[in-house]
Each structure stands twice: as structure tokens, then as C-alpha cells.
Amino acid sequence: MNAKSFFILLGLLIAATTLSAQSSVWKITKDRRSVYLGGTCPVLRAGDYPLPKEFDLAFAASPQIYFETDIFLLQSTETQQNITNRSLSTDGSTLDKILSPQSWRSIQEFCSTVGIPEENMNKVRAWRCRAMLTSVEMQKQGVTQKTMDTYFFQRTLGTEKVVAGLDTLDQHIEYLTNQGAGRESELIDYSLQEIADLPGKHEAVIKAWREGDLAKIDELMLKNLRQDHPVLFRNLIAQRSANWLPKIEALFQTSKSKFVLVGIAHLAGPEGVLAQLRQRGYTVEQVKPAK
């Protein structure tokens, strides 16, 4: 192959790669009315900003921005104190008494490995323990505390955009503080496995999110949960996605465009919001990279 042919072929390959790339923003249309759905990534680092331009496109095109819940109220001191209060057992029971011996030993081993007192975990409820364990690993991976929700909420400040939530604040707090209720050992076991897998999956999750590769997101984030922990999968993912569907459908009652931001895991899989909207007759188009 001569040099000219080589560069022509290289150019074609680059063009094909560019054309096949997608994004984690979808435009949902019905009766000439549209809603943008953006999948947020929970493991972004500071260096992963700026976000793909498709998010900016959807944000700019939408006078109404919807998050999973009311971000302003969620960040309030009163709400954060309420969540903190719910992190402690109401009857004084400790995790070492609630969890199976094996699950508690796993927490002890994790605490020993990362150098934190196990008593910090023992005195909180399982959902809070899960959050604390995950936070430790997130920090190790350099995940920024500035979430995509926070980023976009801050961008709405000082604008005329209407900001709202799919869940009421009470619904969100109930979801957050009741994770794994009655299945505490299973929640902890799953969480520790998820944490152990994160270093090897981190880059792959971000790549799949940037490309809007829902099949890969399903494989990386949902497959094991769905297969090995079906009740947790239903409580953490599937039921919440189903609860949002009528709320998203209600957004089509007015002609103004809306931009809805939810965790990318809720958009993937047959139980996901996008698949369910397709089944209900909506046109679902993945927003292509802006030129």
C-alpha cells in the first residue's frame, strides 16, 4: 500500500469512528413535543469535565430542567440533618448484630485494609455503611464530589430556567434511607463486590457513558445486580425507573422542551426508561455528537 492509499484509508477509519460515536443524551418525541433525557455518570473525575457537548445542547434548548429530586432542597442544612439522623438505628442495634457473621467480617477486613475504625461503620444503618464504603473507594479513584446534578443545578442559578424533580424530596429520602431494608447483608455483600470491581471497571464505565453505549452500561453496572440480586435490582433500579415513567410522560403535556437528568443505569436494559418509552410509542433518538 502506497502512502497516498494509506492516508485515504486512515481518514476513512477516523471518519467511521467519528460517525459511530454517540452520546448519553436522547431526544424523546411524541406528537411534535420533545423531552431530552440525559444519563448522568456517578464516577466522573475532575479531569472528565467538560462534559460532552450534547449535554450543553440539551440544556440550552430546554427552559425546564428536571433532576431526580429537588437539588436545592436536598442540599439544605435541614435535609442533610434529616438524612444524618436516619443513618442511625432507631433501636440502638449495631451492624455486627444485624449482618451475617460473614458480612460483618467482610466489613472488618475492608476497614482494616483502608485504615478506618470499624466502629464508624458499626453504629450506622446498612444503607449509610454502603455510602461510606463506596465513598472511600471513590476518593481513591479520584472521583469528584461535584456531581453532574450539582454542575447543572449551578448552571441554572441566575437564569430563567425552571428547576424541578421527578421525585418529591420525601420520596427521595425514603428511597435513599431504605435501601436494602430487610436484606442488609445482601446489600453489604453486593456493595463490597461493586467496590472491589470499580478499579478495573472505572475507565470502561466512563467510556461507555461518553459513547452512550447502553449495552455496555448494562453489562458493567446492571448485569450482576440483576442476575445475582434480583430483589435488590428491583428495589434499587427497576422500581424507581418504573415510578418515573408516568412523571416523564406528563412532561409531554406542554410544548416547552425539558431536559431530564437521571443516573445512566436507569436508562439501560429492558427495564430501563428508554426501552419502556419505546414500548409506549415514543420516538427515541440518540443525540449525535455536535460538530
C-alpha positions as CSV (number, residue, x, y, z in Angstrom):
1,M,0.0,0.0,0.0
2,N,1.4,3.4,-1.0
3,A,1.5,6.4,1.2
4,K,-1.5,8.1,-0.5
5,S,-3.7,5.0,-0.1
6,F,-2.7,4.6,3.5
7,F,-3.8,8.1,4.4
8,I,-7.0,7.8,2.5
9,L,-7.8,4.6,4.4
10,L,-6.8,6.2,7.7
11,G,-9.1,9.1,7.0
12,L,-12.0,6.8,6.3
13,L,-11.4,4.9,9.5
14,I,-11.3,8.1,11.5
15,A,-14.5,9.3,9.9
16,A,-16.2,6.0,10.5
17,T,-15.2,6.1,14.2
18,T,-16.5,9.7,14.5
19,L,-19.8,8.9,12.9
20,S,-20.4,5.8,15.0
21,A,-19.7,7.7,18.3
22,Q,-22.9,8.7,20.2
23,S,-23.6,10.3,23.5
24,S,-25.6,9.7,26.7
25,V,-28.3,12.2,25.7
26,W,-31.5,11.1,24.0
27,K,-34.3,13.1,22.4
28,I,-37.8,11.6,23.1
29,T,-40.5,12.8,20.8
30,K,-44.3,12.3,20.6
31,D,-46.9,14.5,18.8
32,R,-44.2,17.0,17.9
33,R,-43.3,17.6,21.5
34,S,-39.9,16.6,22.9
35,V,-38.1,15.8,26.1
36,Y,-34.3,15.3,26.4
37,L,-33.1,12.6,28.6
38,G,-29.5,12.7,29.9
39,G,-27.8,9.9,31.7
40,T,-25.5,11.1,34.5
41,C,-22.3,9.2,35.3
42,P,-21.6,8.6,39.0
43,V,-17.8,8.1,38.7
44,L,-16.5,11.2,36.9
45,R,-13.2,12.8,37.9
46,A,-12.4,16.5,37.7
47,G,-10.5,15.7,34.5
48,D,-13.6,14.3,32.8
49,Y,-15.0,17.8,32.5
50,P,-16.0,19.5,30.3
51,L,-18.9,17.2,29.6
52,P,-19.8,16.1,26.0
53,K,-21.4,18.9,24.0
54,E,-24.7,17.1,23.7
55,F,-25.4,17.9,27.3
56,D,-24.9,21.6,26.6
57,L,-27.2,21.3,23.6
58,A,-30.0,19.8,25.6
59,F,-29.5,22.2,28.4
60,A,-29.6,25.2,26.1
61,A,-32.6,24.0,24.3
62,S,-34.7,23.4,27.4
63,P,-36.3,26.1,29.6
64,Q,-37.2,23.4,32.2
65,I,-34.6,21.2,33.9
66,Y,-35.6,18.1,35.9
67,F,-33.4,16.2,38.3
68,E,-34.1,13.0,40.2
69,T,-35.3,15.3,43.1
70,D,-35.2,18.9,44.1
71,I,-31.5,19.6,44.3
72,F,-32.0,22.9,46.2
73,L,-34.0,21.3,49.0
74,L,-31.7,18.3,49.0
75,Q,-28.7,20.4,49.7
76,S,-30.3,22.3,52.6
77,T,-28.9,22.0,56.1
78,E,-32.3,20.8,57.4
79,T,-32.5,18.0,54.8
80,Q,-28.9,16.9,55.3
81,Q,-29.5,16.7,59.1
82,N,-32.6,14.7,58.5
83,I,-30.6,12.2,56.4
84,T,-27.9,12.1,59.0
85,N,-30.5,11.3,61.7
86,R,-31.9,8.5,59.6
87,S,-28.4,7.0,59.3
88,L,-28.5,5.8,62.9
89,S,-30.5,2.8,64.1
90,T,-33.7,3.8,66.0
91,D,-33.5,0.9,68.4
92,G,-29.7,1.2,69.1
93,S,-28.9,-2.1,67.3
94,T,-25.4,-2.2,65.6
95,L,-24.4,-3.7,62.3
96,D,-22.4,-6.5,63.8
97,K,-25.8,-7.7,65.3
98,I,-27.8,-7.2,62.1
99,L,-25.5,-8.5,59.5
100,S,-24.5,-12.1,59.0
101,P,-21.1,-13.0,60.6
102,Q,-19.5,-13.3,57.2
103,S,-20.8,-9.9,56.0
104,W,-19.6,-8.2,59.2
105,R,-16.2,-9.9,58.8
106,S,-16.0,-8.5,55.3
107,I,-16.6,-5.0,56.6
108,Q,-13.9,-5.5,59.3
109,E,-11.5,-6.6,56.7
110,F,-12.3,-3.7,54.5
111,C,-11.9,-1.2,57.3
112,S,-8.6,-2.8,58.3
113,T,-7.3,-2.5,54.7
114,V,-8.2,1.2,54.3
115,G,-7.3,2.2,57.8
116,I,-10.6,3.4,59.2
117,P,-12.1,2.4,62.6
118,E,-14.7,-0.4,62.2
119,E,-16.8,1.4,64.9
120,N,-17.5,4.1,62.3
121,M,-19.4,1.5,60.3
122,N,-20.9,-0.5,63.2
123,K,-23.0,2.3,64.5
124,V,-24.8,3.2,61.3
125,R,-27.5,1.5,59.3
126,A,-26.6,-0.6,56.3
127,W,-27.5,2.0,53.6
128,R,-25.3,4.5,55.3
129,C,-22.5,2.0,55.6
130,R,-22.8,1.3,51.9
131,A,-22.5,5.0,51.1
132,M,-19.4,5.4,53.4
133,L,-17.7,2.3,52.0
134,T,-18.3,3.5,48.4
135,S,-17.1,7.0,49.2
136,V,-13.8,5.6,50.4
137,E,-13.2,3.8,47.1
138,M,-14.5,6.8,45.0
139,Q,-11.9,9.0,46.7
140,K,-9.2,6.5,45.9
141,Q,-10.2,6.6,42.2
142,G,-10.2,10.4,42.2
143,V,-14.0,10.7,41.7
144,T,-15.0,14.4,42.1
145,Q,-17.6,15.4,44.7
146,K,-19.1,17.7,42.1
147,T,-21.7,15.5,40.6
148,M,-23.3,16.2,37.2
149,D,-26.5,17.1,39.1
150,T,-24.7,19.8,41.1
151,Y,-22.9,21.0,37.9
152,F,-26.1,21.6,36.0
153,F,-28.0,22.9,39.0
154,Q,-25.4,25.6,39.5
155,R,-25.7,26.5,35.8
156,T,-29.4,27.2,36.3
157,L,-28.8,29.7,39.0
158,G,-29.4,33.3,37.8
159,T,-31.2,32.0,34.8
160,E,-34.9,31.9,34.0
161,K,-34.9,28.1,33.7
162,V,-37.5,26.2,35.8
163,V,-35.9,23.6,38.0
164,A,-37.9,20.6,39.4
165,G,-37.5,17.0,40.5
166,L,-39.1,13.7,39.4
167,D,-39.3,12.6,43.0
168,T,-40.5,14.7,45.8
169,L,-37.9,15.3,48.5
170,D,-39.7,12.9,50.9
171,Q,-39.8,10.2,48.2
172,H,-36.1,10.7,47.6
173,I,-35.2,10.5,51.2
174,E,-37.4,7.4,51.7
175,Y,-35.6,5.7,48.7
176,L,-32.2,6.7,50.0
177,T,-32.6,5.7,53.6
178,N,-34.5,2.4,53.0
179,Q,-32.0,0.8,50.6
180,G,-31.6,-2.9,51.5
181,A,-34.2,-2.8,54.3
182,G,-34.6,-6.4,55.4
183,R,-31.7,-7.5,53.2
184,E,-28.9,-5.7,54.9
185,S,-26.3,-8.5,54.5
186,E,-27.0,-8.8,50.8
187,L,-26.7,-5.1,50.3
188,I,-23.4,-5.0,52.0
189,D,-22.0,-8.1,50.2
190,Y,-23.1,-6.6,46.8
191,S,-21.6,-3.2,47.7
192,L,-18.2,-4.6,48.7
193,Q,-18.1,-6.6,45.5
194,E,-19.0,-3.5,43.5
195,I,-16.2,-1.6,45.3
196,A,-13.7,-4.3,44.6
197,D,-14.6,-4.3,40.9
198,L,-14.5,-0.5,40.5
199,P,-10.8,0.0,39.8
200,G,-11.0,-2.4,36.8
201,K,-14.3,-1.1,35.5
202,H,-13.8,2.7,36.1
203,E,-12.4,3.7,32.7
204,A,-14.8,1.3,30.9
205,V,-17.8,2.8,32.6
206,I,-16.8,6.4,31.7
207,K,-16.1,5.3,28.1
208,A,-19.4,3.6,27.8
209,W,-21.2,6.6,29.3
210,R,-19.4,9.0,26.9
211,E,-20.4,6.9,23.9
212,G,-24.0,6.3,25.2
213,D,-23.3,2.5,24.9
214,L,-26.3,1.2,26.9
215,A,-25.4,-2.4,26.2
216,K,-22.0,-1.9,27.8
217,I,-23.6,0.1,30.7
218,D,-26.0,-2.8,31.3
219,E,-23.1,-5.3,31.3
220,L,-20.9,-3.2,33.6
221,M,-23.4,-1.7,36.0
222,L,-26.6,-3.9,36.0
223,K,-25.9,-7.5,34.8
224,N,-24.6,-8.9,38.1
225,L,-27.1,-7.0,40.2
226,R,-30.0,-8.2,38.0
227,Q,-28.8,-11.8,38.0
228,D,-27.4,-12.3,41.4
229,H,-29.5,-9.9,43.5
230,P,-32.9,-9.7,41.8
231,V,-34.7,-8.2,44.8
232,L,-32.1,-5.5,45.2
233,F,-32.2,-4.8,41.5
234,R,-35.9,-4.3,41.6
235,N,-35.7,-2.0,44.7
236,L,-32.6,0.0,43.6
237,I,-33.2,0.3,39.9
238,A,-36.3,-1.2,38.2
239,Q,-39.0,0.0,40.5
240,R,-37.6,3.5,40.6
241,S,-37.3,3.7,36.8
242,A,-41.0,2.5,36.6
243,N,-42.1,5.1,39.1
244,W,-40.5,7.8,36.9
245,L,-42.3,6.8,33.7
246,P,-45.7,8.5,34.3
247,K,-43.9,11.6,35.5
248,I,-41.8,11.8,32.4
249,E,-44.9,11.1,30.2
250,A,-46.6,14.0,31.9
251,L,-43.9,16.4,30.7
252,F,-45.3,16.0,27.2
253,Q,-48.5,17.8,28.1
254,T,-46.9,21.2,27.3
255,S,-44.9,22.2,24.3
256,K,-41.8,23.5,26.0
257,S,-38.7,21.3,25.8
258,K,-37.5,19.7,29.0
259,F,-34.1,18.3,30.0
260,V,-34.3,15.4,32.4
261,L,-31.2,14.1,34.2
262,V,-31.2,10.7,35.8
263,G,-28.5,8.1,36.5
264,I,-27.3,6.4,33.4
265,A,-28.1,2.9,34.9
266,H,-31.8,3.9,34.8
267,L,-31.7,4.3,31.1
268,A,-30.1,0.9,30.2
269,G,-31.6,-2.6,29.9
270,P,-35.1,-3.8,29.1
271,E,-36.4,-2.4,32.3
272,G,-34.8,1.0,31.7
273,V,-36.7,4.2,31.0
274,L,-35.7,4.4,27.3
275,A,-36.8,0.9,26.5
276,Q,-40.1,1.5,28.3
277,L,-40.7,4.7,26.5
278,R,-40.2,3.0,23.1
279,Q,-42.7,0.3,24.1
280,R,-45.2,3.1,24.8
281,G,-44.9,4.5,21.3
282,Y,-42.4,7.3,21.8
283,T,-39.7,8.0,19.3
284,V,-36.3,7.7,21.0
285,E,-33.3,9.2,19.2
286,Q,-29.7,9.3,20.5
287,V,-28.4,12.8,20.1
288,K,-25.4,12.7,17.8
289,P,-22.1,14.4,18.7
290,A,-22.2,18.1,17.9
291,K,-19.9,19.2,15.0
